[in-house]
């Protein structure tokens, strides 16, 4: 189990006599501190974590990484390079570990702890769309045989991933870690912390193109995962054969490559994909001459790729088909899209967590599988950079094919509306709203009880307020 001695050794290279102080996990939000946890006092644009050290200690935290002493500390242990190293003074929790940079100290501790647990095999997952659902389903599959850790929520960056690594214990056998990407070098840094042996790449889209650049630059950033993998046979890169930019990553890794996709040329592939609406999907899997049909509670035919990724990891990690299928069927792992009822009885598909052209097209494809009058409520998609217009136009054209009624929200939503009209959607079937409030007023007046309504857009345009309003009295 992680102890205070491990944290100190990670930061100064010497092991102190603090074995009796276990560390349960780490947190950067004092409200999430639990007994025996390590609180990391980070300075943000709006808040300074040092102001919440006392709250973390009140909730049971036994130590805190700080850049300056605070009154709540019973003991201050100075671990800065200029401080004396020995003898280590006795400490009494709650103890403050004084460092130059709490974030770097967190990352250094995570790097150290990961290397203390070489028996844990780490599966890293990256890509533009589908990372979180793939992480959830993969962990579900692996848990049929192994004690498995996964990062919670969106703990997939330079803060969240180290927090996850410090939750590893000697009892864990596998860790499934989603790795986010905003700028080149970020995934390479996360891999240096986590040392993944298996890397899964979902696809290359235009998400975050505003910051990361072109699709080619995004592909180079995502490829940092497969470049960091150990050589075969220990390292395995699981790549999407259907995405040319991902398929080309096979040339960038010394690991063994396993392709998945909808083509028979992939090592693991699927066909006969059937959308069952809110009951999930049915598909047939093929691997090394074997075939089997499975039903999985994931929404939309695009989820076939999620199933393939999770199954591919299971195969690589030695699971048999019975274990893999049990994991795939075990529970509902749809993280983002939730089906709820409006006050008037209409079915609302709440997919308001975020949006990109790829994920919105997938949601529209799900909408197309459902019975009833189909209504698409689509808002701005942000951070697309040079792909902003073409991405919104593509979504608009697909909306015209799927929906009987289209409601757009925001300035970029107007591009969706224009594209839908150009694709032949009747003008009376398109409503352009400046903001969520206008959309709510229109929908309250025009929704029918038998409607199926997809609500999707970037968080900045507050699409979630539309769902919340429609669930209340119309």
Secondary structure, 3 states (H helix, E strand, C coil): CCEHHHHHHHHHCCCCCCCCCECCCEECCHHHCCCCCEEECCECCCCEHHHHHHHHHHCCCCEEEECCCCCCCCEEEECCCCCCCCCCCCCCCCEEEECCCHHHHHHHHHHHHHHCCCCCEEEEEECCCCHHHHHHHHHHHHCCCCCEEECCCCCCCCCHHHHHHCCCCCCCCEEEEECCCCCCCHHHHHHHHHCCCEEEECCCCCCCHHHHCCHHHHHHHHCHHHHHCCCCCCCEEEEECCCHHHHHHHHHCCCEEEEEECCCCCCEEEEEEEECHHHCEEEEEEECCEEEEEEECCCCHHHHHHHHHHHHHHHHCCCCHHHHHHHHHCCCCCCCCEEEECCCCCEEEEECCCCCHHHHHHHHHHHHCCCCEEEEEEECCCCCHHHHHHHHHHHHHHHHHHCCEEEEECCCHHHHHHHHHHCCCCHHHEEEECCHHHHHHHHHHHCCCCEEEEEECCHHHCCHHHHHHHHCCC
